[in-house]
Amino acid sequence: MQIGVTQLQDMFGAIAEAMRREKERLCELDGVIGDADHGIAMEIGFSAAATTVAALDPAASDPTTVFNSAAKSFLSAVGASSGPLYATAFMRAGSSVKGKPILSDDDMVDAFEAMANGIKDRGKADPGDKTMIDAWVPATAAARSARLAGKPLGQCLSAALEAAVEGAEATKDMIAAKGRSSRLGERVIGHMDPGAASAVVLIEAILRTFDA
């Protein structure tokens, strides 16, 4: 598969639409263990990113420009913790594909992995801390494994989504080690981490974009 600026514009549009659709559910999840605004932050951030990216001229831009533009607009729109996390994710993705006008399946898996590593490094969280990392880390590992096995991008992202869903589901049994919910102790058990839930929404939107 060959992926250029237009396809990445479609991807950010799909993510923004998915976040609009899931906003209320994500806010409800966050209401149990946080400020009940995670869905709002995700909708605002990705709407801003999608709008900025959509305005780029495909003939005068490249994938790195798309990712960097998304990062800056997301960070400007969202001041909460998820702002710097996803801004770092997209900046890392942009760096991973620098100088490439068209992306291959390998490039997209590299960008996907770079996003997860950016989130992990910026948030300083580890698997088991009840954060979005519990969805992102297994998703990245699954995508990489599928690609090493010669699977096309769509199947790599499908494997990533399946792993992300399992990872998000597993956060229900965890005690939070980061953020506001870490003060609630065992009261968070039984509730899915909203960041992990929104990561699933994002990954599913990426899959829908490239599952040809």
TAPEBEL-V412169 format. One record per run of one state. SS is the DSSP state (H for helix, E for strand, C for the rest). FROM is the first residue (numbers start at 1). LEN is the number of residues. If there is no record, write none. Layout:
ss:SS from:FROM len:LEN
ss:SS from:FROM len:LEN
This chain:
ss:C from:1 len:2
ss:E from:3 len:1
ss:C from:4 len:1
ss:H from:5 len:29
ss:C from:34 len:4
ss:H from:38 len:17
ss:C from:55 len:3
ss:H from:58 len:3
ss:C from:61 len:2
ss:H from:63 len:15
ss:C from:78 len:3
ss:H from:81 len:16
ss:C from:97 len:6
ss:E from:103 len:1
ss:C from:104 len:1
ss:H from:105 len:19
ss:C from:124 len:9
ss:H from:133 len:16
ss:C from:149 len:4
ss:H from:153 len:21
ss:C from:174 len:6
ss:H from:180 len:9
ss:C from:189 len:5
ss:H from:194 len:17
ss:C from:211 len:2
